[in-house]
Amino acid sequence: MTEVLMPESSSAPSSRREQLATTFEGYRSELDADNERRERLIILSRSTTQLSKKLIFHLHRGATLTSLEARSKNLQEARNKVAEIKINFGKIYDEIRGGINVESYWRWARQVSPGLEEYIEAISFLYYLEHASLIPLSEIQSELSDPTTGQPYVVVTPEDYVLGMSDLTGELMRYATNSLSTGDHEIPLAVCDFVRTVKTYFDGISPAMLYKLSKKQEETTRSLEKIEKVCYALRLRLVEYADRPEILRQMAKRALEDARDREGEGDKPA
């Protein structure tokens, strides 16, 4: 009797295809979720950058006010703006699911870094106006932590700190030159010493350790040169016209205009 051969069941290959389809569907869902999270973090970082720039502009407007009460009000309003920026960092923390102490934060650090550096520049400028000194890294990390639990919203690395401080020197150059319009001759001299000290310390950092700093140090050098030229002219005028404040004010105004002209020329493309 001839044996009848039955066709093999196709259930096994079909099952494998379904498993592969399910697996790759999971991969696709994970990649889509990561891409969406990346876009949200980029948007939050850009928003942080914009708010930080507005804070810097606000501080510059108040820095040249002659009334101590008006300056104090300006700084208080600035602190309110800082609180608004911190809300953004809270949202960033939520996006990365609180992964501050695990690898998940470093996975998204590149998307967060631009806004963080701009914030460091802004908060350090505010701190300088309040204390005439350099804000410690620990203070910045404290500002970017939950006030109740102490949990950091983001991790402020030494690299982020140094790059943000390097950007600060440009704002201090503008602060020094703008202060001439108020007739305050001490601020440019104090800022000059401060920027020179910061540059000296940062020059000791090897480009191999922090390659981004080299380009920023070039900007710091140009800012320092502008401040030094203003201070040099100011020193000479103080010797010549110490007893004639009206001429000193005119000289200060001229030095301010010259500094702004040089700044404008430096911004032009080669």
C-alpha positions in Angstrom: 0.0 0.0 0.0 1.4 3.3 -1.1 2.1 5.8 1.7 0.3 9.1 1.3 2.6 12.1 2.0 0.8 15.0 3.7 2.0 18.6 3.1 4.1 20.0 5.9 2.3 22.5 8.1 3.1 26.2 7.4 2.4 27.2 10.9 6.1 27.2 12.0 7.3 29.6 9.3 4.3 31.7 9.8 5.0 31.9 13.5 8.5 33.0 12.9 7.4 35.7 10.5 5.0 37.0 13.1 7.7 37.0 15.8 10.1 39.0 13.5 7.3 41.4 12.6 6.5 41.9 16.2 10.1 42.4 17.1 10.8 45.0 14.4 7.5 46.7 15.2 8.9 47.2 18.8 12.2 48.5 17.4 10.3 51.0 15.2 8.1 52.2 18.1 11.2 52.7 20.3 13.0 54.7 17.5 10.0 56.8 16.9 9.7 57.5 20.6 13.4 58.5 20.8 13.1 60.8 17.8 10.1 62.5 19.3 11.8 62.9 22.6 14.9 64.3 20.9 12.8 66.9 19.1 11.0 67.9 22.3 14.4 68.3 24.1 15.8 70.4 21.2 12.7 72.7 21.4 13.1 73.0 25.2 16.8 73.8 24.8 16.0 76.5 22.2 13.4 78.0 24.5 15.9 78.0 27.3 18.4 79.8 25.1 15.9 82.4 24.1 14.8 83.0 27.7 18.5 83.2 28.8 19.2 85.8 26.1 16.2 87.9 27.2 17.6 87.7 30.8 21.0 89.0 29.6 19.3 91.9 27.7 17.3 92.7 30.8 20.4 92.8 33.0 22.2 95.1 30.5 19.2 97.5 30.6 19.3 97.7 34.3 23.1 97.8 34.8 23.4 101.4 33.6 20.6 102.7 35.8 21.8 105.4 38.1 19.3 104.8 40.9 20.2 102.1 43.4 16.5 101.4 43.9 16.0 100.9 40.2 19.0 98.6 39.9 17.7 96.5 42.9 14.3 96.2 41.2 15.9 95.2 38.0 17.9 92.4 39.7 14.7 91.2 41.5 12.9 91.0 38.2 15.9 89.1 36.8 15.5 86.5 39.6 11.9 86.1 38.5 13.0 85.4 35.0 15.5 82.8 36.4 12.6 81.0 38.0 10.8 80.9 34.6 13.9 79.3 33.0 14.1 76.7 35.8 10.6 75.6 34.8 12.1 74.6 31.4 14.8 72.6 33.1 12.1 70.8 35.1 10.4 69.9 31.8 13.8 68.6 30.5 14.1 66.5 33.6 10.6 65.0 33.0 11.5 64.3 29.4 14.5 62.2 30.3 12.4 60.4 32.9 14.6 61.6 35.8 17.6 59.7 34.6 20.1 62.1 36.1 22.3 59.5 37.8 22.1 56.9 35.0 23.1 56.6 31.4 19.9 58.0 30.1 20.8 61.6 30.9 24.1 61.4 29.0 22.3 59.9 26.1 20.4 63.3 25.7 23.1 65.6 27.0 24.0 66.8 23.5 20.5 68.1 22.9 20.4 69.9 26.3 23.9 71.4 26.3 23.3 74.5 24.1 20.5 75.9 26.3 22.5 74.9 29.4 25.6 76.9 28.3 23.4 80.0 27.6 21.8 79.7 31.0 25.2 79.5 32.7 26.3 82.7 30.9 23.1 84.5 32.0 23.1 83.3 35.6 26.8 84.1 36.0 26.3 87.6 34.7 23.5 88.1 37.2 25.7 86.7 40.0 28.5 89.1 39.0 26.2 92.1 39.1 25.0 91.0 42.6 28.3 89.9 44.1 31.1 91.2 41.7 32.6 87.7 41.7 32.5 84.5 39.8 29.7 82.1 40.5 30.8 78.7 41.8 29.9 75.6 39.9 28.2 74.2 43.0 25.9 77.3 43.0 24.8 76.7 39.4 24.1 73.1 40.2 22.1 74.1 43.2 20.1 76.6 41.1 19.3 73.7 38.7 18.1 71.3 41.4 14.8 70.6 43.0 14.5 72.9 46.0 12.7 70.2 48.0 14.6 67.0 47.2 17.9 68.4 45.9 17.5 66.2 42.8 19.4 67.8 39.9 17.3 68.7 36.8 20.5 68.4 34.7 24.1 67.7 35.4 26.4 70.8 35.2 29.8 69.4 34.1 33.1 71.3 34.5 33.1 71.6 30.7 29.7 73.3 30.7 30.8 75.6 33.5 34.1 76.7 31.8 32.4 77.3 28.4 29.6 79.3 30.0 32.2 81.4 31.9 34.1 82.0 28.8 31.0 83.4 27.1 30.5 85.6 30.2 33.5 87.8 29.3 31.8 89.1 26.2 28.8 90.3 28.3 31.2 91.9 30.9 32.9 93.8 28.0 29.6 95.3 27.1 28.8 96.0 30.7 32.2 97.8 31.2 31.8 100.0 28.1 28.1 100.8 28.8 28.9 101.8 32.4 30.9 104.8 31.0 27.7 106.4 30.0 26.8 106.7 33.7 30.1 108.4 34.6 31.1 105.4 36.7 34.9 105.0 36.1 35.4 102.2 38.6 33.4 99.5 36.9 35.5 99.3 33.7 38.7 99.0 35.8 37.2 96.3 38.0 35.8 94.4 35.1 39.1 94.6 33.3 40.9 93.0 36.2 38.3 90.3 36.5 38.3 89.3 32.8 42.1 89.3 32.8 42.1 86.9 35.7 39.5 84.6 34.2 41.4 84.5 30.9 44.7 83.8 32.6 43.2 80.7 34.3 41.4 79.5 31.2 44.6 79.8 29.1 46.0 77.1 31.3 43.5 74.6 30.0 44.9 72.5 27.1 42.9 72.4 23.9 43.3 68.6 24.0 41.2 68.7 27.2 38.5 71.1 26.0 38.8 71.8 22.3 35.7 74.1 22.2 37.4 76.5 24.6 40.1 77.6 22.1 37.7 79.4 19.8 36.0 81.0 22.8 39.3 82.2 24.2 39.9 84.1 20.9 36.7 86.0 21.6 37.7 86.5 25.2 41.0 88.0 24.0 39.3 90.4 21.8 36.9 91.4 24.6 39.8 92.0 27.0 41.6 94.1 24.4 38.5 96.4 24.0 38.2 96.8 27.8 41.9 97.5 28.2 41.8 100.2 25.5 38.8 101.9 27.3 40.6 101.6 30.7 43.8 103.0 29.3 42.1 106.0 27.8 40.1 106.4 31.0 43.3 106.3 33.2 44.9 109.0 31.1 41.8 111.2 31.2 41.5 110.8 35.0 45.0 112.1 35.4 44.5 115.0 33.0 40.9 116.1 34.0 40.4 114.8 37.6 39.2 118.2 38.7 36.9 118.8 35.7 34.1 116.2 35.8 32.2 117.7 32.8 35.2 117.1 30.5 35.5 113.6 32.0 31.9 112.8 31.1 32.5 114.0 27.5 35.7 111.9 27.3 33.8 108.9 28.6 31.1 109.3 26.1 33.6 109.5 23.3 35.4 106.4 24.6 32.1 104.6 24.7 31.3 105.5 21.1 34.8 104.4 20.0 34.4 101.0 21.8 31.0 100.4 20.1 32.5 101.3 16.7 35.3 98.8 17.3 32.8 96.1 18.4 30.8 96.7 15.3 33.8 96.4 13.1 34.8 93.2 14.7 31.4 91.7 14.0 31.6 92.4 10.3 32.5 89.3 8.1 36.0 89.3 6.7 
